[in-house]
Amino acid sequence: MSTFEERYNDPLRSMELALVQAYRTDERMTDWETVNALNALIREYTAVQRRRQPPLIPLSPLAQQPHAELKSVCEGWLGHAPVVDEAGQTAVLGDKALSLQEVIDCLKRIRKSVEYWQKEGGRRGYFEFIDGFLPDPRP
């Protein structure tokens, strides 16, 4: 594991869990929709960082769910909302909140992983790889 992954383990894990939950909810979900959701969030947060109006990015119905779930997690890590952990417990980060740039960097790191595993494993390669590493809250 690289230094980046070690430093941002908790935010990366919670962001990936949000994506996997979207995948588990809809069996049609592919890595492609996830990349689209990640790209949209990266563009939105980059616009906010530059003090510009976030663009309205049309997303397919399949990309809307991971986008919404991931945005909710990102807002928590930015300190704008509570963060929900894997056990369903909420916490307010306060001074441990991430900066916009840190959230963007985490999103880019996840996008890089999705693209890598998509090349390795096909249209659902990322999810097939990562699904086993994250808890499944379903009984």
C-alpha positions as CSV (number, residue, x, y, z in Angstrom):
1,M,0.0,0.0,0.0
2,S,1.4,3.4,-0.9
3,T,1.7,6.4,1.4
4,F,-1.4,8.0,-0.1
5,E,-3.5,5.0,0.6
6,E,-2.2,4.7,4.1
7,R,-2.8,8.4,4.9
8,Y,-6.3,8.4,3.4
9,N,-7.4,4.9,4.2
10,D,-10.6,5.8,6.0
11,P,-11.9,8.3,3.4
12,L,-11.0,6.0,0.5
13,R,-12.6,3.0,2.2
14,S,-15.8,4.9,2.9
15,M,-15.9,6.2,-0.7
16,E,-15.4,2.8,-2.1
17,L,-18.0,1.3,0.2
18,A,-20.5,3.8,-1.2
19,L,-19.7,2.7,-4.7
20,V,-19.9,-1.0,-3.8
21,Q,-23.3,-0.4,-2.1
22,A,-24.6,1.1,-5.4
23,Y,-23.2,-2.0,-7.2
24,R,-24.8,-4.4,-4.8
25,T,-28.1,-2.6,-5.2
26,D,-28.2,-2.8,-9.0
27,E,-26.7,-5.8,-10.8
28,R,-26.6,-3.9,-14.0
29,M,-23.9,-1.5,-12.6
30,T,-20.6,-1.5,-14.4
31,D,-17.3,0.2,-14.0
32,W,-18.2,2.6,-16.8
33,E,-21.1,4.1,-14.8
34,T,-18.7,4.4,-11.8
35,V,-16.1,6.3,-13.8
36,N,-18.8,8.6,-15.1
37,A,-20.0,9.3,-11.5
38,L,-16.4,9.9,-10.4
39,N,-15.6,12.2,-13.3
40,A,-18.8,14.2,-12.6
41,L,-17.9,14.6,-8.9
42,I,-14.3,15.6,-9.7
43,R,-15.5,18.2,-12.1
44,E,-18.1,19.5,-9.6
45,Y,-15.6,19.8,-6.7
46,T,-12.9,21.3,-9.0
47,A,-15.4,24.0,-10.0
48,V,-16.2,24.7,-6.4
49,Q,-12.5,24.8,-5.6
50,R,-12.0,27.4,-8.4
51,R,-15.0,29.4,-7.0
52,R,-17.0,28.6,-10.1
53,Q,-20.6,27.3,-10.6
54,P,-20.5,23.5,-10.7
55,P,-21.5,22.3,-14.1
56,L,-24.7,20.3,-14.6
57,I,-23.5,17.0,-15.9
58,P,-26.1,14.7,-17.3
59,L,-25.6,11.2,-15.9
60,S,-27.3,7.9,-17.0
61,P,-29.8,6.5,-14.5
62,L,-27.2,3.9,-13.5
63,A,-24.5,6.5,-12.8
64,Q,-26.9,8.7,-10.8
65,Q,-27.0,6.3,-7.8
66,P,-23.2,5.9,-7.3
67,H,-22.9,9.7,-7.9
68,A,-25.4,10.5,-5.1
69,E,-24.1,8.0,-2.6
70,L,-20.5,9.0,-3.2
71,K,-21.3,12.7,-3.0
72,S,-23.0,12.1,0.3
73,V,-19.8,10.5,1.6
74,C,-17.6,13.3,0.2
75,E,-19.8,15.9,1.8
76,G,-19.2,14.1,5.1
77,W,-15.4,14.1,4.6
78,L,-15.5,17.8,3.7
79,G,-17.2,18.4,7.1
80,H,-20.6,19.5,5.6
81,A,-22.5,16.5,6.9
82,P,-21.9,13.6,9.4
83,V,-19.8,10.7,8.2
84,V,-21.4,7.3,8.5
85,D,-19.0,4.4,9.2
86,E,-19.3,0.7,8.1
87,A,-21.2,-0.1,11.3
88,G,-23.8,2.7,10.6
89,Q,-22.5,5.0,13.3
90,T,-22.3,8.7,12.6
91,A,-19.5,11.0,13.4
92,V,-18.8,14.7,12.9
93,L,-15.2,15.2,11.7
94,G,-14.7,18.8,12.9
95,D,-11.1,19.7,12.4
96,K,-10.3,16.3,10.9
97,A,-12.4,17.2,7.8
98,L,-10.6,17.0,4.4
99,S,-9.9,19.9,2.1
100,L,-11.5,20.0,-1.3
101,Q,-8.2,19.1,-2.9
102,E,-7.8,16.0,-0.6
103,V,-11.3,14.8,-1.6
104,I,-10.6,15.4,-5.3
105,D,-7.3,13.5,-4.9
106,C,-9.2,10.6,-3.3
107,L,-11.7,10.6,-6.1
108,K,-8.9,10.5,-8.7
109,R,-7.2,7.7,-6.9
110,I,-10.4,5.6,-6.9
111,R,-10.9,6.4,-10.6
112,K,-7.4,5.2,-11.3
113,S,-8.2,1.9,-9.5
114,V,-11.5,1.5,-11.3
115,E,-9.8,2.1,-14.7
116,Y,-7.0,-0.4,-13.8
117,W,-9.4,-3.2,-12.7
118,Q,-11.7,-2.6,-15.6
119,K,-8.8,-3.3,-18.0
120,E,-7.8,-6.3,-15.9
121,G,-11.2,-7.8,-15.3
122,G,-13.7,-6.4,-17.9
123,R,-16.8,-4.3,-17.5
124,R,-17.2,-5.2,-13.8
125,G,-13.6,-5.9,-12.9
126,Y,-13.3,-3.2,-10.3
127,F,-16.4,-4.4,-8.4
128,E,-15.5,-8.0,-8.7
129,F,-12.1,-7.2,-7.2
130,I,-13.2,-4.9,-4.4
131,D,-16.5,-6.4,-3.4
132,G,-14.8,-9.1,-1.2
133,F,-12.8,-6.5,0.8
134,L,-15.8,-4.5,2.0
135,P,-18.4,-5.5,4.5
136,D,-21.9,-6.4,3.3
137,P,-24.5,-5.1,5.8
138,R,-27.2,-7.3,4.3
139,P,-28.1,-10.4,6.3
